[in-house]
Amino acid sequence: MATQDLVEQLTVKSDVISRLIQEAEASVDEEQQFLLYGAARNECDKFSRSLRSYLSRKLPGHQLNAA
C-alpha cells in the first residue's frame, strides 16, 4: 500500500471515529451511547492495526517500538 493511500484511508477512518463520538455525545439514550462508543473504539483499534502494520513493513523493529 502506498503512503498516500494509507493517509487517505486513515483520514476516512478518523472522520468515522469523530462522527461516532459526536453522535454518542449527543445521544440521550445510554444504550445507544454505549453502542456508539463501542463502535468508535473498534474503529480506533482498526486504525491502530492498519498504521502499525504499515509501519512494521517500512521501519526496522527498533524504530517501530520507538514510534
Secondary structure as GFF3:
##gff-version 3
##sequence-region A 1 67
A	DSSP	alpha_helix	3	26	.	.	.	ID=ss1
A	DSSP	alpha_helix	30	58	.	.	.	ID=ss2
A	DSSP	alpha_helix	61	66	.	.	.	ID=ss3
###
